[in-house]
């Protein structure tokens, strides 16, 4: 009888996460697992693209979200550790979109947020540019809902940013673009 009462009580307790909206990200530029267009491809290393960061929007993060961060990571890069293409940290909780071309523009990035160093060796968006002849690489665009600011500066590596994102995250949402040449 106690077990039945306990089970009934569990079902009566409020569990907000079951009814909360799922944290999601989307882009007007591409759908999940779709090919990224030339305007988002890197201009260098033999690639000929416009190197614009794509538009991204996301739903409101879970309770406790104070900041967001956005990263782009290629797990298929032939480095043994992947390739960081973009990181924007300390995006205010009131922001739920980065417009196309936001990278490199002080006016387009939300106040207080900033871009960190990528594996191209500089800050800002560095689009896809896999080695010629490789199969399609995956470019994972992740939005993190964070409980606090990411304590790094613009010269932080992707690995350091990733460390703090994992320590501070309340939720994450992903969309993947693909590209090969």
Secondary structure as GFF3:
##gff-version 3
##sequence-region A 1 181
A	DSSP	alpha_helix	2	12	.	.	.	ID=ss1
A	DSSP	alpha_helix	16	19	.	.	.	ID=ss2
A	DSSP	beta_strand	25	26	.	.	.	ID=ss3
A	DSSP	beta_strand	34	35	.	.	.	ID=ss4
A	DSSP	three_ten_helix	38	40	.	.	.	ID=ss5
A	DSSP	beta_strand	43	44	.	.	.	ID=ss6
A	DSSP	beta_strand	47	48	.	.	.	ID=ss7
A	DSSP	beta_strand	56	58	.	.	.	ID=ss8
A	DSSP	beta_strand	67	74	.	.	.	ID=ss9
A	DSSP	beta_strand	83	92	.	.	.	ID=ss10
A	DSSP	beta_strand	97	98	.	.	.	ID=ss11
A	DSSP	beta_strand	114	115	.	.	.	ID=ss12
A	DSSP	beta_strand	137	146	.	.	.	ID=ss13
A	DSSP	alpha_helix	158	168	.	.	.	ID=ss14
A	DSSP	beta_strand	169	179	.	.	.	ID=ss15
###
